[in-house]
Amino acid sequence: MKAEQPYIKKIILLVKFALLPITFGFIAYKLLYSYDIDTLIKGIKFVWGPKSYLLIATTTVLMFLNWTLESIKWKMLVQRSEPITFMEALKGVLSGVAFNMITPNQLGDFLGRVIHLKKLDKIRGTLVTVIGHTAQVIMTAAFGLTVLIWFLLQKEIITNHSADSLYIVLFILTVISLIAYVNIGYLSRLTINFKVKKYLDIFNLYTRVELMEVLLISLVRYVIFVAQYYCLLLLFDVDVTMTQGIACIIGTLCAQSFVPSFILIEIGMRGASALWFFSMFTAEITPVLLTAYSLWIINLMLPGLLGLVYILRWRQAK
């Protein structure tokens, strides 16, 4: 085993025998008792039929598409430094989802991915992960801030003229962010300590076209998130218009991405953030909470369980 891996071995052992079992047990407790998801389901007038089956199937298929695209993106970024198959990329991505169960603010995603790398050192692997995450953050922030302006306008906190000015400023900032992102290679030219600079050289490996492809995949993934959320809104018959629903979804996704969180409390935070936005247009609580919890179960909990299998297999292979 490489000299850099003993600390990872200790983390994996801790995850295997303590943290993950405790975490999933805690999640089950929260869902069934603290958040009363079973009571929520009983309290809603839900009729199983072709429409409900179609919406659940669509949401699930979109989940597979979502993580497939993320795996393709990860593969694109890593293969500049080492050859990697799609299945290896998928294992890394899902392992990251599993590690997120026990780490704050998606820090586990970095560890989950790099443990499967064979040639690329862990620091450079982490920086490669940052490249992919940054593209997703740009999309989330751009759409989220656009909707924030819309909310301010709807609540008459700002005037139409002020909203137009803010939209122009946001557009300019978004364009600047996109230009900065596709020119991320300039970071390798910074005059800084050599020990740091040698790792920043990883940013110079990617062409602008490749980075644009990463941005495009991130955009498609964002659209998938919104589509999944909206399907579940229809499933639980949340009483909002399409415009209101999509705006609340985008606002909720933005809040969940930028508010510091820990997975053990994130389930509740997802419900709380969704209620904060949807309460502007509907007094219904149960269907909104069921929508938020269901999306979390489909998008994160189920892939995380599969990622746990890959983590344990990785450990046994050592």
Buried (B, 14 or more C-beta within 10 A) or exposed (E): EEEEEEEBEEBBEEBBEEBBEEBBEBBEEBBEEEBBBEEBBEEBEBEEEEEBEEBBEBBBEBBEBBBBBBBBBBBBBBEEBEEBEEEBBBBBBBBBBBBBBBBBBBBBBBBBBBBBBEEBBBBBBBBBBBBBBBBBBBBBBBBBBBBBBBBBBBEEEBEEEEBEEBBEEBEEEBEEBBEEBBEBBEBBEEEEEEEEBEBBBBBEBBEEEBBBBBBBBBBBBBBBBBBBBBBBBBBBBBBBEEEBBBBBBBBBBBBBBEEEBEBBEBBBBBBBBBBBBBEBBBEBBBBBBBBBBBBBBBBBBBBBBBBBEBBBEBBEEE
